[in-house]
């Protein structure tokens, strides 16, 4: 019954994604902020309740809940209409969110699978290749990041490291027979990556700002990814 409650919260969260997207076009409103924060509170609640219901007192669970809380703050800041300062500070909170996910994956890899390196060859190569492809795409599309070039690259580096770590960690989980945990981590990180990637071009490309389908993909992948990471607490202690 307790776990059914978590899925009810998740179902409500995902059912609000489309109304959220519609309410923020052509611009953010108080209604869009309210719906967004309901969704964000939902994935945070799933994480907290998953930790309580499963009596998971491990560091992995703590790091995931911390990441979800930081994302909640980031959502609030990005949902506000105001100066660019809200956007920059919100982005910083999401950077911290990714760092917490990386720390969670790294810690559990060390603790459960005796993987002593923080970053392996695959993670490094994957991150470098992804950043190169990002730069090539921007030049091909003649997209200029201006003063935000370096900050965006730094954020992109952390984002791709997070995704690469999830690949390695989920592989270890799968090889250890922890299939449910592996699926949640892999797709949680992947959907979060898709969300951040699409958000970048929602901001950079004018035509994307009022594209309902594009914004829906962005929002749906974000809330789904965060929720999957929250559910992983049930399986990884």
C-alpha positions as a Markdown table, in Angstrom:
| # | Residue | x | y | z |
|---|---|---|---|---|
| 1 | Unk | 0.0 | 0.0 | 0.0 |
| 2 | Unk | 2.8 | 2.3 | 0.8 |
| 3 | Unk | 4.5 | 1.8 | -2.5 |
| 4 | Unk | 1.2 | 2.2 | -4.3 |
| 5 | Unk | 1.0 | 5.7 | -2.8 |
| 6 | Unk | 4.4 | 6.5 | -4.4 |
| 7 | Unk | 3.1 | 5.5 | -7.8 |
| 8 | Unk | -0.1 | 7.6 | -7.3 |
| 9 | Unk | 2.1 | 10.6 | -6.6 |
| 10 | Unk | 4.1 | 9.8 | -9.7 |
| 11 | Unk | 1.0 | 9.5 | -11.8 |
| 12 | Unk | -0.4 | 12.8 | -10.6 |
| 13 | Unk | 3.0 | 14.4 | -11.3 |
| 14 | Unk | 3.2 | 13.2 | -14.9 |
| 15 | Unk | -0.4 | 14.0 | -15.6 |
| 16 | Unk | 0.4 | 17.7 | -14.9 |
| 17 | Unk | 3.3 | 18.0 | -17.3 |
| 18 | Unk | 1.2 | 18.9 | -20.3 |
| 19 | Unk | -1.0 | 21.5 | -18.4 |
| 20 | Unk | 2.3 | 22.9 | -17.1 |
| 21 | Unk | 3.7 | 23.3 | -20.7 |
| 22 | Unk | 0.5 | 24.9 | -22.0 |
| 23 | Unk | 0.4 | 27.4 | -19.1 |
| 24 | Unk | 4.0 | 28.7 | -19.7 |
| 25 | Unk | 3.4 | 29.5 | -23.4 |
| 26 | Unk | 4.1 | 32.2 | -24.6 |
| 27 | Unk | 5.6 | 33.1 | -21.3 |
| 28 | Unk | 5.8 | 32.0 | -17.7 |
| 29 | Unk | 2.9 | 32.8 | -15.4 |
| 30 | Unk | 1.9 | 32.3 | -11.8 |
| 31 | Unk | -0.1 | 29.3 | -12.9 |
| 32 | Unk | 2.9 | 27.7 | -14.6 |
| 33 | Unk | 5.0 | 28.3 | -11.5 |
| 34 | Unk | 2.4 | 26.7 | -9.3 |
| 35 | Unk | 2.0 | 23.6 | -11.5 |
| 36 | Unk | 5.7 | 23.3 | -11.9 |
| 37 | Unk | 6.3 | 23.3 | -8.1 |
| 38 | Unk | 3.6 | 20.8 | -7.6 |
| 39 | Unk | 5.4 | 18.5 | -10.0 |
| 40 | Unk | 8.8 | 19.2 | -8.3 |
| 41 | Unk | 7.4 | 18.6 | -4.9 |
| 42 | Unk | 6.0 | 15.3 | -6.2 |
| 43 | Unk | 9.4 | 13.9 | -7.2 |
| 44 | Unk | 11.0 | 15.2 | -4.0 |
| 45 | Unk | 8.2 | 13.6 | -2.0 |
| 46 | Unk | 8.8 | 10.3 | -3.8 |
| 47 | Unk | 12.5 | 10.4 | -2.9 |
| 48 | Unk | 11.9 | 11.3 | 0.8 |
| 49 | Unk | 9.1 | 8.7 | 1.2 |
| 50 | Unk | 11.0 | 6.0 | -0.7 |
| 51 | Unk | 13.8 | 6.6 | 1.8 |
| 52 | Unk | 11.4 | 6.3 | 4.8 |
| 53 | Unk | 9.4 | 3.4 | 3.5 |
| 54 | Unk | 12.4 | 1.3 | 2.6 |
| 55 | Unk | 14.3 | 2.4 | 5.8 |
| 56 | Unk | 17.2 | 3.3 | 3.6 |
| 57 | Unk | 19.6 | 5.2 | 5.8 |
| 58 | Unk | 22.6 | 4.8 | 3.4 |
| 59 | Unk | 24.7 | 7.6 | 1.9 |
| 60 | Unk | 23.4 | 6.9 | -1.6 |
| 61 | Unk | 19.8 | 7.7 | -0.5 |
| 62 | Unk | 20.9 | 10.8 | 1.3 |
| 63 | Unk | 22.8 | 12.1 | -1.8 |
| 64 | Unk | 19.8 | 11.4 | -4.1 |
| 65 | Unk | 17.4 | 13.2 | -1.8 |
| 66 | Unk | 19.8 | 16.1 | -1.5 |
| 67 | Unk | 20.0 | 16.2 | -5.3 |
| 68 | Unk | 16.3 | 16.3 | -5.6 |
| 69 | Unk | 16.0 | 19.1 | -3.1 |
| 70 | Unk | 18.6 | 21.1 | -4.9 |
| 71 | Unk | 16.6 | 20.6 | -8.1 |
| 72 | Unk | 13.4 | 21.7 | -6.3 |
| 73 | Unk | 15.2 | 25.0 | -5.5 |
| 74 | Unk | 16.5 | 25.3 | -9.0 |
| 75 | Unk | 13.0 | 24.7 | -10.4 |
| 76 | Unk | 11.6 | 27.5 | -8.2 |
| 77 | Unk | 14.3 | 30.0 | -9.3 |
| 78 | Unk | 13.9 | 29.1 | -13.0 |
| 79 | Unk | 10.1 | 29.3 | -12.7 |
| 80 | Unk | 10.2 | 32.9 | -11.5 |
| 81 | Unk | 9.8 | 35.9 | -13.8 |
| 82 | Unk | 12.6 | 38.3 | -13.1 |
| 83 | Unk | 16.2 | 39.2 | -13.7 |
| 84 | Unk | 18.7 | 36.9 | -15.3 |
| 85 | Unk | 20.1 | 36.4 | -11.8 |
| 86 | Unk | 17.3 | 33.9 | -11.1 |
| 87 | Unk | 18.4 | 31.9 | -14.1 |
| 88 | Unk | 22.1 | 31.9 | -13.2 |
| 89 | Unk | 21.5 | 31.0 | -9.6 |
| 90 | Unk | 19.0 | 28.3 | -10.6 |
| 91 | Unk | 21.5 | 26.9 | -13.0 |
| 92 | Unk | 24.0 | 26.7 | -10.2 |
| 93 | Unk | 21.6 | 24.7 | -8.1 |
| 94 | Unk | 21.2 | 22.3 | -11.0 |
| 95 | Unk | 25.0 | 22.0 | -11.3 |
| 96 | Unk | 25.0 | 21.0 | -7.6 |
| 97 | Unk | 22.3 | 18.5 | -8.4 |
| 98 | Unk | 24.4 | 16.8 | -11.0 |
| 99 | Unk | 27.4 | 16.8 | -8.7 |
| 100 | Unk | 25.3 | 15.0 | -6.0 |
| 101 | Unk | 24.2 | 12.4 | -8.5 |
| 102 | Unk | 27.8 | 11.9 | -9.6 |
| 103 | Unk | 28.8 | 11.5 | -5.9 |
| 104 | Unk | 26.0 | 9.0 | -5.3 |
| 105 | Unk | 27.0 | 6.9 | -8.3 |
| 106 | Unk | 30.7 | 7.1 | -7.4 |
| 107 | Unk | 30.2 | 6.3 | -3.7 |
| 108 | Unk | 28.0 | 3.3 | -4.4 |
| 109 | Unk | 30.5 | 2.0 | -7.1 |
| 110 | Unk | 33.3 | 2.2 | -4.5 |
| 111 | Unk | 31.2 | 0.7 | -1.7 |
| 112 | Unk | 29.5 | -2.1 | -3.5 |
| 113 | Unk | 31.7 | -2.9 | -6.5 |
| 114 | Unk | 35.2 | -1.9 | -5.3 |
| 115 | Unk | 35.7 | 0.5 | -8.2 |
| 116 | Unk | 38.4 | 2.8 | -6.8 |
| 117 | Unk | 38.7 | 5.3 | -9.6 |
| 118 | Unk | 36.6 | 8.5 | -9.6 |
| 119 | Unk | 36.7 | 8.8 | -13.3 |
| 120 | Unk | 37.6 | 6.1 | -15.8 |
| 121 | Unk | 38.7 | 6.3 | -19.4 |
| 122 | Unk | 35.2 | 5.8 | -20.7 |
| 123 | Unk | 33.7 | 8.7 | -18.6 |
| 124 | Unk | 36.5 | 11.0 | -19.7 |
| 125 | Unk | 36.4 | 10.1 | -23.4 |
| 126 | Unk | 32.6 | 10.2 | -23.5 |
| 127 | Unk | 32.4 | 13.7 | -21.9 |
| 128 | Unk | 35.1 | 15.1 | -24.2 |
| 129 | Unk | 33.4 | 13.7 | -27.3 |
| 130 | Unk | 30.0 | 15.0 | -26.3 |
| 131 | Unk | 31.4 | 18.5 | -25.7 |
| 132 | Unk | 33.1 | 18.4 | -29.1 |
| 133 | Unk | 29.8 | 17.4 | -30.8 |
| 134 | Unk | 28.1 | 20.2 | -28.9 |
| 135 | Unk | 30.6 | 22.7 | -30.3 |
| 136 | Unk | 30.3 | 21.4 | -33.8 |
| 137 | Unk | 26.5 | 21.6 | -33.7 |
| 138 | Unk | 26.5 | 25.1 | -32.5 |
| 139 | Unk | 29.0 | 26.3 | -35.1 |
| 140 | Unk | 27.0 | 24.5 | -37.9 |
| 141 | Unk | 23.8 | 26.2 | -36.7 |
| 142 | Unk | 25.7 | 29.5 | -36.1 |
| 143 | Unk | 24.5 | 29.6 | -32.5 |
| 144 | Unk | 26.5 | 32.0 | -30.3 |
| 145 | Unk | 26.7 | 31.5 | -26.6 |
| 146 | Unk | 28.4 | 34.8 | -26.0 |
| 147 | Unk | 29.6 | 35.5 | -22.4 |
| 148 | Unk | 27.8 | 32.3 | -21.4 |
| 149 | Unk | 30.1 | 30.1 | -23.5 |
| 150 | Unk | 32.5 | 29.0 | -20.7 |
| 151 | Unk | 29.8 | 28.5 | -18.0 |
| 152 | Unk | 27.7 | 26.5 | -20.5 |
| 153 | Unk | 30.7 | 24.3 | -21.3 |
| 154 | Unk | 31.5 | 23.7 | -17.6 |
| 155 | Unk | 27.8 | 22.8 | -17.0 |
| 156 | Unk | 27.8 | 20.6 | -20.0 |
| 157 | Unk | 31.0 | 18.8 | -18.8 |
| 158 | Unk | 29.4 | 18.0 | -15.4 |
| 159 | Unk | 26.2 | 16.9 | -17.1 |
| 160 | Unk | 28.0 | 14.5 | -19.5 |
| 161 | Unk | 30.1 | 13.1 | -16.6 |
| 162 | Unk | 26.9 | 12.4 | -14.7 |
| 163 | Unk | 25.5 | 10.6 | -17.7 |
| 164 | Unk | 28.7 | 8.6 | -18.3 |
| 165 | Unk | 28.9 | 7.7 | -14.6 |
| 166 | Unk | 25.3 | 6.4 | -14.8 |
| 167 | Unk | 26.2 | 4.2 | -17.7 |
| 168 | Unk | 29.1 | 2.6 | -15.8 |
| 169 | Unk | 27.2 | 2.3 | -12.5 |
| 170 | Unk | 24.1 | 0.9 | -14.1 |
| 171 | Unk | 26.2 | -1.7 | -15.9 |
| 172 | Unk | 27.7 | -2.8 | -12.6 |
| 173 | Unk | 24.2 | -3.0 | -11.1 |
| 174 | Unk | 23.0 | -5.1 | -14.0 |
| 175 | Unk | 26.0 | -7.4 | -13.9 |
| 176 | Unk | 25.3 | -7.9 | -10.2 |
| 177 | Unk | 21.7 | -9.0 | -10.9 |
| 178 | Unk | 20.2 | -5.7 | -9.7 |
| 179 | Unk | 18.1 | -5.1 | -12.9 |
| 180 | Unk | 15.5 | -2.8 | -11.4 |
| 181 | Unk | 18.1 | -0.5 | -9.9 |
| 182 | Unk | 20.1 | -0.5 | -13.1 |
| 183 | Unk | 17.1 | 0.5 | -15.2 |
| 184 | Unk | 16.1 | 3.3 | -12.8 |
| 185 | Unk | 19.6 | 4.8 | -12.7 |
| 186 | Unk | 20.2 | 4.5 | -16.4 |
| 187 | Unk | 17.0 | 5.9 | -17.6 |
| 188 | Unk | 16.8 | 8.4 | -14.8 |
| 189 | Unk | 20.1 | 9.9 | -15.8 |
| 190 | Unk | 19.4 | 9.6 | -19.5 |
| 191 | Unk | 16.0 | 11.5 | -19.3 |
| 192 | Unk | 17.6 | 14.2 | -17.1 |
| 193 | Unk | 20.3 | 14.6 | -19.7 |
| 194 | Unk | 17.7 | 14.9 | -22.5 |
| 195 | Unk | 15.9 | 17.5 | -20.5 |
| 196 | Unk | 18.9 | 19.7 | -20.0 |
| 197 | Unk | 20.0 | 19.3 | -23.6 |
| 198 | Unk | 16.6 | 20.3 | -24.9 |
| 199 | Unk | 16.3 | 23.2 | -22.4 |
| 200 | Unk | 19.6 | 24.6 | -23.7 |
| 201 | Unk | 18.2 | 24.9 | -27.2 |
| 202 | Unk | 14.9 | 26.1 | -26.0 |
| 203 | Unk | 16.8 | 29.1 | -24.6 |
| 204 | Unk | 19.3 | 29.5 | -27.5 |
| 205 | Unk | 16.9 | 29.0 | -30.5 |
| 206 | Unk | 14.1 | 31.5 | -30.7 |
| 207 | Unk | 11.8 | 29.2 | -32.6 |
| 208 | Unk | 11.9 | 26.6 | -29.7 |
| 209 | Unk | 10.6 | 29.1 | -27.1 |
| 210 | Unk | 7.0 | 28.6 | -28.2 |
| 211 | Unk | 7.2 | 25.1 | -29.6 |
| 212 | Unk | 4.7 | 23.1 | -27.5 |
| 213 | Unk | 6.0 | 19.7 | -28.6 |
| 214 | Unk | 9.7 | 20.6 | -27.9 |
| 215 | Unk | 8.8 | 22.1 | -24.5 |
| 216 | Unk | 6.7 | 19.0 | -23.7 |
| 217 | Unk | 9.7 | 16.7 | -24.5 |
| 218 | Unk | 11.9 | 18.9 | -22.3 |
| 219 | Unk | 9.5 | 18.9 | -19.3 |
| 220 | Unk | 8.3 | 15.3 | -19.6 |
| 221 | Unk | 11.9 | 14.0 | -19.7 |
| 222 | Unk | 12.9 | 16.2 | -16.8 |
| 223 | Unk | 10.1 | 15.1 | -14.4 |
| 224 | Unk | 10.4 | 11.5 | -15.5 |
| 225 | Unk | 14.1 | 11.4 | -15.0 |
| 226 | Unk | 14.0 | 13.0 | -11.5 |
| 227 | Unk | 11.2 | 10.6 | -10.5 |
| 228 | Unk | 13.2 | 7.5 | -11.7 |
| 229 | Unk | 16.2 | 8.7 | -9.7 |
| 230 | Unk | 13.9 | 9.0 | -6.6 |
| 231 | Unk | 12.5 | 5.5 | -7.1 |
| 232 | Unk | 16.1 | 4.1 | -7.3 |
| 233 | Unk | 16.3 | 4.7 | -3.5 |
| 234 | Unk | 13.9 | 1.7 | -3.1 |
| 235 | Unk | 16.5 | -0.6 | -4.6 |
| 236 | Unk | 19.9 | 0.8 | -3.8 |
| 237 | Unk | 21.0 | 0.9 | -0.1 |
